[in-house]
Structure formats: structure tokens, C-alpha cells
């Protein structure tokens, strides 16, 4: 592996449709080892990874990349190039990678039936097997259950090159990363440590900056009050020194004014005013220099929209085919208007297939359902953005306010060529909110979301009055938001024997 780092030297980059640069004047070095890339959806994290691996060229400045660089994207639509070769190869590296990530020989032939979690493990396996000097990985824990996350963390920890990691998984960032780069345009800041250590340091710096700003602001206001007082005093002094208001024969008054001018007593007020104005100018400059980062309102108010029906849907007991001879048995399923249901289970257990079966069987107006699938392909993402741009002004305003309160900047999103996967999910949810849904179904809702957005999403759904059906591996997320749990279990001797049961949260 190459011992050098990736060097960004005064790098600028903007997409054609953008009015301002997405990355401005970035100068930094990514050393050997893992560096976490932290920031909200749409701020340029994926763009930075593409620049670091040579997929994109900067508009200005230079990116120096040592050796072979590979970008592992978020999407898992396509079979990774060389995956068949990895599965067929029996050299030591390939065998170790396949064992570490649990990659099975039949995954090549049944790619279309693999869960996105299984596809992600296959994708990561190929990238590690190619042994690049630079490996940039975009949200690798999306779709993974706890067991698969542990396998992935072990595999990535074995990498010895220059690693760049975009992830919302705090535990993974803490485990792997020696540095974190925080992206919040126009600022991009590098700090040592994993996420917890680096973010704590950044919070201390921001709190210190806020205190300096508050002190500078208080000093400026105090000086403005003093300047106002001295200005009034100087004005009175000018009046006293003026002969214009004296009667023509008032020789005593003229004599007093002349003596004040000679002694300079009344000129003191003017001198004091000039002094305070100089100090006030310095205070204003200090306050400007101590400006703190702008914050935005978060959280969404969802319009009250509870269905008057007794049951949102009911499905008779039966079995759903999953492909390759596998099936999922389930009891009769009933969901009421105020139910909040968690659908849990391991990767590949048929949860997404069951969700699609439920969506297809629903008997409700289309606008009363908000469905956010586990993955949204690139073409669909662009179509969703186009729908958003074409909304009437009033509805567009409502939708983009919701997007903003989920942590993305609306104007930047509208100007993008293609929304990031996280932004696409926010757009779909915001479009649904505008129609006051009776049922929200989200398959892996925290996938592709940045850390602040996950918190915003939790807050939004926590206050939602309609029915919720959520598929997720994030137990904290589900325990806060749901009151019922449907769990997919393996039973019997075969891993293909799957059954859905209702369980309680422990």
C-alpha cells in the first residue's frame, strides 16, 4: 500500500445547474487509515468521495491521488464487476473475505432475489479483494442487520490503505476512524479521532465561538449606548460654542464662548466622541470575526390525518414466495388506524417482499398512503425531483419547508442534477406529508440519512397521528416509535424456513 495520503489543494467544484460552488477552496490531506466524512444530506459528501477517487475532476485546484482508487457507492442496484470472479476464486484473500462477510456461492445466480444487505456485503467484498490504495465507501451499513454489521466492521478494519468512510453509523465511525472531516458548507473542518471524540471537540469549539460572539455583541451594544451619550454631549457642546443664537449686543455671551474655545473645555466632548467611535469600530469588527454557524429549525408538524375506518388493512393467513424455493409463512395480519408496527428480522428474511405485498393489497386512495421503499433507483430519484420542481408554488413551499426541517437545504436540492439517496427519501416523505396520509410505510427509513436527519425523522414520526409500519434494524428508532412488533424468524432445520410472528419488545 502507498504510504502517502490524498491531497486536496484549494479545490473548487460545482455541478452545472448550481449557482454557487458545492466545494470551495478545500485544502486538506487524508492520511493512511480511515477518515470519516460527516455532514448533512446534500452537502457534498458523495461528491468529495468521487473527487478523491478521480471519478470527478475539480473545477479549480488539484486532487493528488496515490495509486489505484475505488469508490464503493451507496446504491446496490447492479451486480458488482468481478463479483463472479471473487466467488469462483479460492486464493487465500478471496476465501478470507468471503468467510468474513458471509458471501455464499449461489449469490451470483440469484442476485435479483438477494436482500440489499446481502448485496452490500457482496459489493464491499469485491472492493476489498481488489486491494486498492484508496477505498472510498459510501454508507456501507445501509440495510445490514446487527450480525452483518459486525461482519462488515471486521472486514473494513482489515484494510490497510487510505480509507474514506461516509456513514451514519456512529459505532462504526468510532471503531474505524482516526480522523473525521466535518462538511458544512462553506466550512469543511478536519478533526482527530472517531466520531464521538471529533464531534465533542467540534462542539467545544462552537460553544467557545458562541461565547466569544455573545461577549463581542454585548461589548458592541454597550459602546453604542456610550457613543450615543457622548454624541448628545458633543452636540450640546457645539451649541454652547456657537455664536449664531446670541443677540447682536450680547458681548458677555460672546466673551464666554471665546474663552471656552481658547481653553478647549467644550472640545473635550468631541474628542471623547471620536475615541468611543474608534473603540466601537473595533468592537464591530470583533463581533463580525466571531460569527457563529447559522442554525435551522428542525422537526415537522404533520397535519392531523387519522383514518375513520376501523381497519387500514387485513390480510388472511398464508405464505409468500420469496424465490429460490424459499417462502415466508404469516398469520392473519390486521392494522388499525392508530397502530404503530415494527417489522423486524434478519437480512434476506423477506421483510421487503411482505411490505410490497401489503402495499399491493391496500384498498385506500393513493394520496392517503405514503410509501418509502428500501431503495429508490437513480432514474426514480430524478423523476421524484422533477415532480417536486413542478409542484404549484404553495405546495412546493410546504414540501420544501418539510425537507428543510429534515436537515437538507431546499435551494441546493432543487439545483442538484440528481438528489442523493437520503434527499430522495426526504422528498418522498415530504410529498406524502402534503397530502395528509392515513398510513406511512417506510422500509429502512434511516438508511442514507445523516445523523441529525435521523433525529429529525424520529421527532416527526413520533408526533404523527396516522398509522405507521416501519421496517428497520435500528432498535432505538423502532422502540421509540412503535407499539407492536412483527418479527420474521427462522424455524426448523433449514435456513429457508421463515415465519412471521407477533412479539413484544424486550
BAFIDREN-84938 format. One record per residue (C-alpha): chain; residue in one letter; residue number from 1; z, x negated, y. Coordinates in steps of 0.1 Angstrom, whole numbers, plus 5000, padded with zeros to 4 digits. Example, Ala and Ser with C-alpha at 12.3 -4.5 7.8 and 13.67 -1.06 7.14 Angstrom:
% residues 2
 papa loba tormi    w    u    v
    A    A     1 5078 4877 4955
    A    S     2 5071 4863 4989
//
This chain:
% residues 506
 papa loba tormi    w    u    v
    A    X     1 5000 5000 5000
    A    X     2 4993 4989 5036
    A    X     3 5024 4976 5054
    A    X     4 5012 4987 5089
    A    X     5 5016 5021 5105
    A    X     6 4993 5047 5120
    A    X     7 4989 5040 5158
    A    X     8 4982 5067 5184
    A    X     9 4972 5051 5217
    A    X    10 4970 5075 5247
    A    X    11 4954 5102 5225
    A    X    12 4939 5134 5240
    A    X    13 4924 5163 5221
    A    X    14 4913 5199 5228
    A    X    15 4892 5224 5209
    A    X    16 4861 5236 5227
    A    X    17 4874 5270 5236
    A    X    18 4906 5256 5252
    A    X    19 4912 5254 5289
    A    X    20 4937 5226 5285
    A    X    21 4943 5198 5261
    A    X    22 4964 5206 5230
    A    X    23 4975 5169 5227
    A    X    24 4978 5150 5259
    A    X    25 4984 5112 5262
    A    X    26 5002 5108 5229
    A    X    27 5013 5072 5222
    A    X    28 5034 5066 5190
    A    X    29 5035 5048 5157
    A    X    30 5040 5064 5123
    A    X    31 5057 5038 5101
    A    X    32 5057 5034 5063
    A    X    33 5078 5062 5047
    A    X    34 5079 5099 5055
    A    X    35 5078 5113 5091
    A    X    36 5085 5149 5096
    A    X    37 5063 5168 5121
    A    X    38 5083 5196 5137
    A    X    39 5072 5223 5161
    A    X    40 5063 5260 5165
    A    X    41 5032 5276 5150
    A    X    42 5001 5268 5171
    A    X    43 5014 5237 5190
    A    X    44 4991 5213 5172
    A    X    45 5009 5200 5141
    A    X    46 4979 5205 5118
    A    X    47 4956 5191 5144
    A    X    48 4978 5160 5146
    A    X    49 4976 5156 5108
    A    X    50 4938 5159 5109
    A    X    51 4937 5132 5137
    A    X    52 4960 5110 5116
    A    X    53 4937 5112 5086
    A    X    54 4904 5108 5105
    A    X    55 4891 5144 5099
    A    X    56 4891 5149 5137
    A    X    57 4882 5124 5164
    A    X    58 4902 5122 5196
    A    X    59 4886 5132 5229
    A    X    60 4903 5103 5245
    A    X    61 4924 5073 5234
    A    X    62 4924 5058 5199
    A    X    63 4939 5065 5165
    A    X    64 4941 5034 5142
    A    X    65 4944 5044 5105
    A    X    66 4952 5017 5079
    A    X    67 4933 5021 5046
    A    X    68 4925 5054 5028
    A    X    69 4939 5086 5044
    A    X    70 4941 5120 5027
    A    X    71 4950 5154 5042
    A    X    72 4966 5180 5020
    A    X    73 4960 5213 5037
    A    X    74 4982 5245 5037
    A    X    75 4956 5267 5020
    A    X    76 4952 5268 4982
    A    X    77 4920 5288 4980
    A    X    78 4899 5262 4962
    A    X    79 4903 5240 4932
    A    X    80 4912 5205 4944
    A    X    81 4884 5179 4940
    A    X    82 4892 5157 4910
    A    X    83 4917 5182 4895
    A    X    84 4898 5184 4862
    A    X    85 4898 5146 4860
    A    X    86 4936 5144 4866
    A    X    87 4942 5170 4838
    A    X    88 4920 5151 4814
    A    X    89 4933 5116 4822
    A    X    90 4960 5101 4801
    A    X    91 4968 5069 4821
    A    X    92 5004 5063 4830
    A    X    93 5002 5075 4866
    A    X    94 4985 5107 4857
    A    X    95 5009 5115 4828
    A    X    96 5039 5109 4851
    A    X    97 5025 5131 4879
    A    X    98 5016 5159 4856
    A    X    99 5050 5158 4839
    A    X   100 5069 5156 4872
    A    X   101 5050 5186 4887
    A    X   102 5048 5206 4855
    A    X   103 5010 5208 4856
    A    X   104 4996 5225 4825
    A    X   105 4963 5216 4807
    A    X   106 4949 5252 4810
    A    X   107 4953 5254 4848
    A    X   108 4917 5242 4853
    A    X   109 4902 5270 4833
    A    X   110 4924 5298 4848
    A    X   111 4926 5287 4884
    A    X   112 4919 5322 4897
    A    X   113 4950 5336 4878
    A    X   114 4974 5308 4890
    A    X   115 5000 5317 4915
    A    X   116 4998 5300 4949
    A    X   117 5029 5280 4939
    A    X   118 5011 5266 4908
    A    X   119 4980 5258 4929
    A    X   120 5001 5239 4954
    A    X   121 5016 5217 4927
    A    X   122 4981 5210 4914
    A    X   123 4969 5202 4949
    A    X   124 4998 5177 4955
    A    X   125 4993 5162 4921
    A    X   126 4957 5152 4928
    A    X   127 4966 5137 4962
    A    X   128 4994 5115 4947
    A    X   129 4971 5105 4919
    A    X   130 4945 5092 4943
    A    X   131 4972 5068 4957
    A    X   132 4961 5068 4994
    A    X   133 4975 5045 5021
    A    X   134 4982 5076 5043
    A    X   135 4991 5110 5029
    A    X   136 4995 5139 5054
    A    X   137 5009 5170 5037
    A    X   138 5009 5205 5054
    A    X   139 5037 5229 5043
    A    X   140 5039 5218 5007
    A    X   141 5068 5241 4997
    A    X   142 5050 5273 5005
    A    X   143 5050 5297 4975
    A    X   144 5074 5275 4955
    A    X   145 5104 5287 4937
    A    X   146 5136 5266 4936
    A    X   147 5127 5248 4903
    A    X   148 5092 5240 4916
    A    X   149 5106 5227 4950
    A    X   150 5128 5203 4931
    A    X   151 5098 5190 4911
    A    X   152 5078 5186 4944
    A    X   153 5106 5168 4962
    A    X   154 5109 5143 4933
    A    X   155 5071 5137 4933
    A    X   156 5068 5132 4970
    A    X   157 5098 5108 4970
    A    X   158 5079 5085 4947
    A    X   159 5052 5080 4973
    A    X   160 5053 5045 4990
    A    X   161 5027 5048 5017
    A    X   162 5027 5063 5052
    A    X   163 5036 5099 5048
    A    X   164 5033 5127 5074
    A    X   165 5050 5160 5065
    A    X   166 5047 5193 5082
    A    X   167 5073 5217 5067
    A    X   168 5098 5245 5075
    A    X   169 5119 5233 5045
    A    X   170 5150 5217 5062
    A    X   171 5163 5203 5029
    A    X   172 5130 5186 5021
    A    X   173 5128 5171 5056
    A    X   174 5163 5158 5053
    A    X   175 5157 5143 5018
    A    X   176 5124 5126 5025
    A    X   177 5121 5117 5062
    A    X   178 5133 5086 5081
    A    X   179 5118 5099 5114
    A    X   180 5108 5132 5129
    A    X   181 5082 5139 5156
    A    X   182 5090 5170 5177
    A    X   183 5059 5187 5191
    A    X   184 5065 5210 5221
    A    X   185 5036 5205 5245
    A    X   186 5034 5188 5269
    A    X   187 5063 5168 5253
    A    X   188 5060 5150 5219
    A    X   189 5091 5131 5210
    A    X   190 5099 5108 5180
    A    X   191 5135 5105 5168
    A    X   192 5151 5087 5139
    A    X   193 5164 5104 5108
    A    X   194 5157 5135 5088
    A    X   195 5155 5169 5104
    A    X   196 5193 5176 5108
    A    X   197 5201 5142 5123
    A    X   198 5170 5141 5146
    A    X   199 5173 5177 5158
    A    X   200 5210 5172 5165
    A    X   201 5202 5141 5186
    A    X   202 5174 5161 5205
    A    X   203 5199 5190 5212
    A    X   204 5224 5165 5227
    A    X   205 5196 5151 5249
    A    X   206 5186 5186 5260
    A    X   207 5222 5196 5267
    A    X   208 5226 5164 5288
    A    X   209 5194 5172 5307
    A    X   210 5207 5207 5314
    A    X   211 5240 5194 5327
    A    X   212 5221 5169 5350
    A    X   213 5198 5197 5362
    A    X   214 5227 5221 5369
    A    X   215 5246 5193 5388
    A    X   216 5215 5184 5408
    A    X   217 5209 5221 5416
    A    X   218 5245 5226 5428
    A    X   219 5243 5195 5450
    A    X   220 5210 5206 5465
    A    X   221 5224 5241 5473
    A    X   222 5255 5225 5489
    A    X   223 5234 5202 5510
    A    X   224 5211 5231 5521
    A    X   225 5242 5250 5533
    A    X   226 5253 5219 5552
    A    X   227 5219 5214 5566
    A    X   228 5218 5250 5578
    A    X   229 5251 5245 5596
    A    X   230 5240 5212 5612
    A    X   231 5207 5228 5622
    A    X   232 5226 5255 5641
    A    X   233 5248 5229 5657
    A    X   234 5218 5208 5668
    A    X   235 5202 5240 5682
    A    X   236 5233 5247 5703
    A    X   237 5233 5210 5714
    A    X   238 5197 5214 5726
    A    X   239 5207 5244 5746
    A    X   240 5236 5226 5762
    A    X   241 5213 5197 5772
    A    X   242 5186 5219 5787
    A    X   243 5183 5225 5825
    A    X   244 5160 5254 5821
    A    X   245 5187 5281 5822
    A    X   246 5206 5267 5852
    A    X   247 5204 5282 5886
    A    X   248 5184 5262 5912
    A    X   249 5215 5253 5932
    A    X   250 5239 5246 5902
    A    X   251 5244 5209 5910
    A    X   252 5277 5207 5889
    A    X   253 5259 5220 5858
    A    X   254 5230 5195 5862
    A    X   255 5255 5167 5866
    A    X   256 5274 5177 5833
    A    X   257 5241 5177 5814
    A    X   258 5231 5143 5828
    A    X   259 5265 5128 5818
    A    X   260 5261 5143 5782
    A    X   261 5227 5127 5779
    A    X   262 5239 5093 5791
    A    X   263 5270 5094 5768
    A    X   264 5249 5107 5738
    A    X   265 5276 5130 5727
    A    X   266 5253 5160 5722
    A    X   267 5227 5138 5705
    A    X   268 5252 5133 5676
    A    X   269 5243 5167 5662
    A    X   270 5207 5159 5660
    A    X   271 5215 5126 5643
    A    X   272 5237 5143 5617
    A    X   273 5210 5168 5610
    A    X   274 5184 5141 5603
    A    X   275 5209 5124 5580
    A    X   276 5215 5155 5560
    A    X   277 5178 5163 5558
    A    X   278 5173 5128 5542
    A    X   279 5200 5135 5516
    A    X   280 5186 5169 5510
    A    X   281 5151 5155 5503
    A    X   282 5167 5131 5478
    A    X   283 5186 5159 5461
    A    X   284 5155 5180 5457
    A    X   285 5136 5151 5442
    A    X   286 5165 5145 5418
    A    X   287 5166 5182 5408
    A    X   288 5128 5181 5401
    A    X   289 5132 5150 5380
    A    X   290 5159 5167 5359
    A    X   291 5138 5197 5350
    A    X   292 5147 5212 5316
    A    X   293 5124 5226 5289
    A    X   294 5114 5262 5295
    A    X   295 5127 5287 5270
    A    X   296 5112 5320 5259
    A    X   297 5127 5354 5249
    A    X   298 5127 5359 5211
    A    X   299 5132 5388 5188
    A    X   300 5112 5420 5185
    A    X   301 5122 5456 5191
    A    X   302 5105 5477 5165
    A    X   303 5097 5513 5176
    A    X   304 5117 5539 5156
    A    X   305 5093 5550 5128
    A    X   306 5111 5563 5097
    A    X   307 5091 5585 5074
    A    X   308 5102 5621 5069
    A    X   309 5091 5621 5033
    A    X   310 5118 5618 5006
    A    X   311 5098 5591 4988
    A    X   312 5075 5565 5001
    A    X   313 5060 5558 4966
    A    X   314 5068 5563 4930
    A    X   315 5052 5545 4900
    A    X   316 5056 5555 4864
    A    X   317 5069 5530 4839
    A    X   318 5042 5509 4823
    A    X   319 5026 5475 4821
    A    X   320 5004 5455 4845
    A    X   321 4978 5430 4831
    A    X   322 4981 5395 4847
    A    X   323 4952 5378 4829
    A    X   324 4950 5353 4801
    A    X   325 4968 5377 4778
    A    X   326 4998 5380 4800
    A    X   327 5014 5412 4812
    A    X   328 5043 5425 4832
    A    X   329 5064 5454 4819
    A    X   330 5081 5475 4845
    A    X   331 5103 5507 4846
    A    X   332 5096 5537 4868
    A    X   333 5097 5524 4904
    A    X   334 5108 5546 4933
    A    X   335 5111 5536 4970
    A    X   336 5127 5558 4996
    A    X   337 5122 5557 5034
    A    X   338 5153 5536 5041
    A    X   339 5151 5513 5011
    A    X   340 5150 5475 5017
    A    X   341 5139 5459 4984
    A    X   342 5137 5423 4975
    A    X   343 5111 5414 4948
    A    X   344 5122 5381 4931
    A    X   345 5111 5359 4902
    A    X   346 5096 5325 4893
    A    X   347 5061 5313 4902
    A    X   348 5034 5329 4881
    A    X   349 5055 5359 4871
    A    X   350 5031 5385 4886
    A    X   351 5050 5395 4917
    A    X   352 5019 5394 4940
    A    X   353 4999 5413 4914
    A    X   354 5026 5440 4913
    A    X   355 5026 5442 4951
    A    X   356 4988 5447 4952
    A    X   357 4992 5474 4925
    A    X   358 5018 5492 4947
    A    X   359 4996 5489 4978
    A    X   360 4966 5503 4960
    A    X   361 4986 5533 4947
    A    X   362 5001 5543 4981
    A    X   363 4995 5577 4995
    A    X   364 5001 5573 5032
    A    X   365 4980 5569 5064
    A    X   366 4966 5534 5066
    A    X   367 4982 5528 5101
    A    X   368 5016 5536 5087
    A    X   369 5015 5506 5063
    A    X   370 5019 5470 5075
    A    X   371 5009 5447 5046
    A    X   372 5010 5410 5050
    A    X   373 4997 5393 5018
    A    X   374 5009 5359 5004
    A    X   375 4977 5341 5015
    A    X   376 4951 5350 5041
    A    X   377 4918 5331 5037
    A    X   378 4901 5313 5066
    A    X   379 4874 5340 5071
    A    X   380 4900 5368 5072
    A    X   381 4921 5348 5097
    A    X   382 4892 5345 5121
    A    X   383 4885 5383 5117
    A    X   384 4921 5392 5124
    A    X   385 4920 5371 5156
    A    X   386 4887 5388 5166
    A    X   387 4904 5422 5161
    A    X   388 4932 5411 5184
    A    X   389 4909 5400 5212
    A    X   390 4890 5433 5211
    A    X   391 4921 5455 5215
    A    X   392 4924 5476 5246
    A    X   393 4943 5459 5274
    A    X   394 4975 5479 5269
    A    X   395 4977 5475 5231
    A    X   396 4968 5438 5235
    A    X   397 4997 5433 5258
    A    X   398 5021 5450 5234
    A    X   399 5008 5430 5204
    A    X   400 5008 5396 5222
    A    X   401 5044 5403 5235
    A    X   402 5054 5406 5199
    A    X   403 5036 5374 5190
    A    X   404 5054 5356 5218
    A    X   405 5087 5369 5206
    A    X   406 5080 5354 5172
    A    X   407 5077 5320 5188
    A    X   408 5040 5315 5195
    A    X   409 5023 5312 5229
    A    X   410 4998 5341 5232
    A    X   411 4973 5325 5256
    A    X   412 4969 5294 5234
    A    X   413 4965 5316 5203
    A    X   414 4937 5337 5220
    A    X   415 4919 5305 5229
    A    X   416 4921 5290 5194
    A    X   417 4890 5288 5172
    A    X   418 4910 5296 5141
    A    X   419 4946 5307 5140
    A    X   420 4970 5287 5119
    A    X   421 4983 5305 5087
    A    X   422 5016 5311 5104
    A    X   423 5000 5326 5135
    A    X   424 4978 5348 5114
    A    X   425 5009 5363 5097
    A    X   426 5024 5369 5131
    A    X   427 4992 5386 5143
    A    X   428 4991 5409 5113
    A    X   429 5028 5419 5117
    A    X   430 5023 5424 5155
    A    X   431 4993 5446 5149
    A    X   432 5013 5467 5124
    A    X   433 5043 5470 5148
    A    X   434 5020 5486 5174
    A    X   435 5013 5515 5150
    A    X   436 5050 5522 5142
    A    X   437 5048 5516 5105
    A    X   438 5067 5536 5078
    A    X   439 5066 5508 5054
    A    X   440 5063 5470 5058
    A    X   441 5054 5449 5028
    A    X   442 5054 5411 5032
    A    X   443 5046 5387 5004
    A    X   444 5064 5354 5010
    A    X   445 5069 5361 5047
    A    X   446 5085 5328 5056
    A    X   447 5055 5308 5043
    A    X   448 5037 5289 5070
    A    X   449 5064 5299 5096
    A    X   450 5081 5273 5117
    A    X   451 5120 5272 5117
    A    X   452 5125 5291 5150
    A    X   453 5100 5318 5139
    A    X   454 5118 5324 5106
    A    X   455 5149 5332 5126
    A    X   456 5130 5355 5149
    A    X   457 5114 5372 5120
    A    X   458 5148 5378 5104
    A    X   459 5161 5393 5136
    A    X   460 5131 5416 5140
    A    X   461 5132 5429 5104
    A    X   462 5170 5433 5105
    A    X   463 5166 5459 5132
    A    X   464 5136 5476 5116
    A    X   465 5141 5513 5108
    A    X   466 5113 5517 5083
    A    X   467 5112 5507 5046
    A    X   468 5109 5471 5036
    A    X   469 5095 5454 5005
    A    X   470 5098 5417 5007
    A    X   471 5087 5390 4982
    A    X   472 5104 5357 4988
    A    X   473 5121 5326 4973
    A    X   474 5143 5323 5004
    A    X   475 5176 5338 4991
    A    X   476 5193 5336 5025
    A    X   477 5164 5356 5041
    A    X   478 5165 5382 5014
    A    X   479 5203 5387 5013
    A    X   480 5204 5394 5050
    A    X   481 5176 5419 5050
    A    X   482 5176 5438 5016
    A    X   483 5200 5461 4997
    A    X   484 5181 5464 4964
    A    X   485 5165 5438 4942
    A    X   486 5137 5440 4917
    A    X   487 5137 5408 4896
    A    X   488 5110 5396 4872
    A    X   489 5124 5380 4841
    A    X   490 5110 5362 4811
    A    X   491 5123 5377 4778
    A    X   492 5117 5369 4742
    A    X   493 5104 5336 4728
    A    X   494 5071 5335 4748
    A    X   495 5068 5325 4785
    A    X   496 5041 5352 4787
    A    X   497 5067 5380 4780
    A    X   498 5076 5393 4815
    A    X   499 5097 5423 4825
    A    X   500 5109 5438 4858
    A    X   501 5145 5448 4861
    A    X   502 5167 5460 4889
    A    X   503 5196 5436 4896
    A    X   504 5224 5432 4921
    A    X   505 5227 5403 4945
    A    X   506 5254 5379 4932
//
